[in-house]
Amino acid sequence: MKKLIVLLSGLWVLTALGAEAPTRRPLDLPSGGARQSMQDQDEIAEIIHFYGHHYEADAFLFVIDRSGSMSTGGKWGTLLEEMVTAIQSLSSNAELGIVAFSTPIVPWNDQMVDSGPSARALAITFLSELQPMGATCISLGVNAGLQILRTSSKEIDSRRLILIGDGGQFCAGNNDAEMVVAEIVTGNWDMHRIDTIFLGNYAAGIDLFSAIAQENGGQMRIVQ
């Protein structure tokens, strides 16, 4: 009888302890845990603030006008300020490329680059060494940029080419606006988005930049 009482007492203690033990609850994590969370962060597009407008992408290719006319009216200084601010706002998950067009075409790199701290610093140094000079070879600059943009590891819908300039095309006798647009459309056979920013009020240049954006799935903005 004493043995039975001891046995029942032991079972009662174990039952009581089991009842008091806290129930384990799952962590409030998405399916896949921390790895999935990091993947979600990678899928969030970068947003830059550039010439008063927000642009969203995972890979940015800037095609910038460094022709002689950019030296007037403070346009070159403002362009550098806007570029530096945009570059510094990128995270290491984004990709970056730069092409400066005049005569000749000057790329920062021949492929898209992950925009880590050292790459951002090198890009800013590259910009600081440029000087506005020469003619305005827009179609050559854009097509050079498209070749670089194709090296991106990002999905094509997450890539963006941004063209910035202040004039029409004046390049070795090829000054026909319709021909310039046609050359860019032909070069953009895989339909990367091209947005344009026109600096100033030159009517022929505005029409050209508008047509380039319209024919390549982008938007055109005028900055005066």
C-alpha positions as CSV (number, residue, x, y, z in Angstrom):
1,M,0.0,0.0,0.0
2,K,2.8,2.3,0.9
3,K,4.5,1.5,-2.5
4,L,1.2,2.4,-4.3
5,I,1.0,5.7,-2.5
6,V,4.6,6.6,-3.3
7,L,4.0,5.7,-7.0
8,L,0.9,7.7,-7.3
9,S,2.6,10.7,-5.6
10,G,5.4,10.5,-8.1
11,L,3.0,10.5,-11.0
12,W,1.2,13.5,-9.6
13,V,4.4,15.5,-9.3
14,L,5.4,14.6,-12.9
15,T,1.9,15.6,-14.1
16,A,2.1,18.9,-12.2
17,L,5.5,19.7,-13.6
18,G,4.4,19.0,-17.1
19,A,1.4,21.2,-16.7
20,E,3.6,24.1,-15.5
21,A,6.2,23.8,-18.3
22,P,5.8,26.6,-20.8
23,T,4.5,25.7,-24.2
24,R,7.0,26.3,-27.0
25,R,5.6,28.8,-29.6
26,P,7.0,29.2,-33.1
27,L,8.9,32.4,-33.9
28,D,7.0,34.9,-36.0
29,L,9.1,34.4,-39.1
30,P,8.0,34.0,-42.7
31,S,8.3,30.6,-44.4
32,G,12.0,29.9,-44.9
33,G,13.1,31.8,-41.8
34,A,16.1,34.2,-41.9
35,R,17.2,33.1,-45.3
36,Q,13.8,34.1,-46.8
37,S,14.0,37.4,-45.0
38,M,17.3,38.2,-46.6
39,Q,16.0,37.2,-50.0
40,D,13.0,39.6,-49.5
41,Q,15.5,42.4,-48.7
42,D,17.3,41.7,-52.0
43,E,14.0,41.9,-53.9
44,I,13.3,45.5,-52.7
45,A,14.2,47.9,-55.5
46,E,16.5,50.8,-55.0
47,I,15.1,54.3,-55.1
48,I,17.2,57.3,-56.0
49,H,16.2,61.0,-55.8
50,F,17.5,62.6,-59.0
51,Y,16.7,66.1,-60.4
52,G,13.7,66.3,-58.1
53,H,12.2,62.9,-59.1
54,H,12.3,59.4,-57.7
55,Y,13.6,56.6,-59.9
56,E,13.3,53.0,-58.9
57,A,15.5,50.1,-60.2
58,D,18.0,47.5,-59.2
59,A,20.5,48.5,-61.9
60,F,21.1,52.1,-62.9
61,L,23.0,53.1,-66.0
62,F,23.6,56.8,-66.4
63,V,24.4,58.3,-69.8
64,I,25.5,61.8,-69.2
65,D,26.2,64.7,-71.7
66,R,29.7,66.1,-71.3
67,S,29.7,68.2,-74.5
68,G,30.9,71.7,-74.5
69,S,27.5,73.3,-74.0
70,M,27.2,71.7,-70.6
71,S,29.9,74.1,-69.3
72,T,27.4,77.0,-69.5
73,G,24.7,78.1,-67.0
74,G,26.0,75.9,-64.1
75,K,24.6,72.8,-65.8
76,W,27.8,70.7,-65.3
77,G,28.2,71.5,-61.7
78,T,24.6,70.7,-61.0
79,L,24.8,67.4,-62.9
80,L,27.8,66.4,-60.8
81,E,26.0,67.2,-57.6
82,E,23.0,65.2,-58.6
83,M,25.1,62.3,-59.7
84,V,27.1,62.2,-56.4
85,T,23.9,62.3,-54.3
86,A,22.3,59.5,-56.3
87,I,25.4,57.3,-56.2
88,Q,25.9,57.8,-52.5
89,S,22.2,56.8,-51.9
90,L,22.7,53.4,-53.5
91,S,23.1,50.2,-51.4
92,S,25.6,47.4,-52.1
93,N,22.7,45.4,-53.6
94,A,22.4,47.8,-56.5
95,E,24.4,47.8,-59.8
96,L,25.8,51.0,-61.3
97,G,27.2,52.1,-64.6
98,I,28.1,55.4,-66.2
99,V,28.8,56.6,-69.7
100,A,29.8,60.1,-70.6
101,F,29.2,61.1,-74.2
102,S,30.7,63.8,-76.4
103,T,33.7,63.1,-78.6
104,P,34.9,60.5,-77.6
105,I,32.5,58.3,-75.6
106,V,33.9,57.7,-72.1
107,P,32.6,54.8,-70.0
108,W,33.4,54.4,-66.4
109,N,33.5,50.7,-66.7
110,D,32.8,48.2,-69.5
111,Q,30.3,46.3,-67.3
112,M,27.8,46.9,-64.5
113,V,29.4,47.1,-61.1
114,D,28.0,46.2,-57.7
115,S,27.7,49.6,-55.9
116,G,29.5,48.8,-52.7
117,P,31.4,51.6,-50.9
118,S,34.6,51.3,-52.9
119,A,32.7,51.3,-56.2
120,R,30.7,54.3,-55.2
121,A,33.9,56.2,-54.3
122,L,35.6,55.2,-57.7
123,A,32.5,56.3,-59.6
124,I,32.6,59.7,-57.9
125,T,36.3,60.0,-58.7
126,F,35.6,59.2,-62.3
127,L,33.0,62.0,-62.5
128,S,35.3,64.5,-60.9
129,E,37.9,64.0,-63.6
130,L,35.6,64.7,-66.5
131,Q,35.5,68.1,-68.2
132,P,32.7,69.2,-70.6
133,M,34.1,69.4,-74.1
134,G,33.5,68.2,-77.6
135,A,30.4,67.4,-79.7
136,T,27.1,65.8,-78.8
137,C,27.0,62.2,-79.8
138,I,23.8,61.0,-78.1
139,S,23.0,57.8,-80.0
140,L,26.6,56.6,-79.7
141,G,26.5,57.2,-75.9
142,V,23.1,55.5,-75.4
143,N,24.1,52.5,-77.4
144,A,27.3,52.2,-75.5
145,G,25.3,52.4,-72.3
146,L,22.9,49.6,-73.5
147,Q,25.8,47.3,-74.1
148,I,27.0,47.8,-70.6
149,L,23.6,47.5,-69.1
150,R,23.2,44.0,-70.7
151,T,26.0,42.8,-68.5
152,S,23.7,43.3,-65.4
153,S,22.8,40.3,-63.3
154,K,19.4,41.9,-62.6
155,E,16.2,41.1,-64.3
156,I,15.7,43.3,-67.4
157,D,12.5,44.9,-65.9
158,S,14.6,46.0,-62.9
159,R,17.2,47.8,-65.1
160,R,17.0,51.5,-66.0
161,L,19.0,53.7,-68.4
162,I,18.8,57.4,-67.6
163,L,19.9,59.8,-70.3
164,I,20.8,63.4,-69.3
165,G,21.7,66.2,-71.7
166,D,21.1,69.7,-72.8
167,G,20.9,69.7,-76.6
168,G,20.2,67.9,-79.9
169,Q,22.6,65.6,-81.6
170,F,25.7,67.3,-83.3
171,C,28.0,64.4,-84.1
172,A,30.2,64.1,-87.2
173,G,27.4,65.2,-89.6
174,N,24.8,62.9,-88.0
175,N,22.4,65.5,-86.8
176,D,19.1,64.1,-88.0
177,A,16.8,63.6,-85.0
178,E,14.7,60.8,-86.6
179,M,17.9,58.9,-87.5
180,V,19.1,59.3,-83.9
181,V,15.9,57.8,-82.5
182,A,16.0,55.0,-85.0
183,E,19.6,54.2,-84.1
184,I,18.7,54.0,-80.4
185,V,15.6,51.9,-81.1
186,T,17.6,49.5,-83.2
187,G,20.3,49.3,-80.5
188,N,17.7,48.7,-77.8
189,W,16.4,45.5,-79.4
190,D,15.8,43.9,-76.0
191,M,13.7,46.9,-74.8
192,H,15.5,48.2,-71.8
193,R,13.6,51.2,-70.3
194,I,15.2,54.5,-71.2
195,D,14.2,57.6,-69.2
196,T,15.4,61.0,-70.3
197,I,16.1,64.3,-68.5
198,F,16.5,67.4,-70.6
199,L,18.3,70.4,-69.2
200,G,17.1,73.7,-70.6
201,N,14.6,74.9,-73.1
202,Y,16.1,74.1,-76.5
203,A,13.1,73.0,-78.5
204,A,14.8,70.6,-80.9
205,G,16.5,68.9,-78.0
206,I,13.3,68.6,-76.0
207,D,11.6,67.0,-79.0
208,L,14.5,64.5,-79.4
209,F,14.6,63.5,-75.8
210,S,10.8,63.1,-75.7
211,A,10.9,60.8,-78.7
212,I,13.8,58.7,-77.3
213,A,11.8,58.1,-74.0
214,Q,8.5,57.5,-75.8
215,E,10.0,54.9,-78.2
216,N,11.8,53.1,-75.4
217,G,9.2,52.7,-72.7
218,G,10.4,55.6,-70.5
219,Q,9.4,59.0,-69.3
220,M,10.9,62.4,-70.2
221,R,11.4,65.3,-67.8
222,I,12.5,68.9,-68.4
223,V,14.7,70.7,-65.9
224,Q,15.1,74.4,-66.4
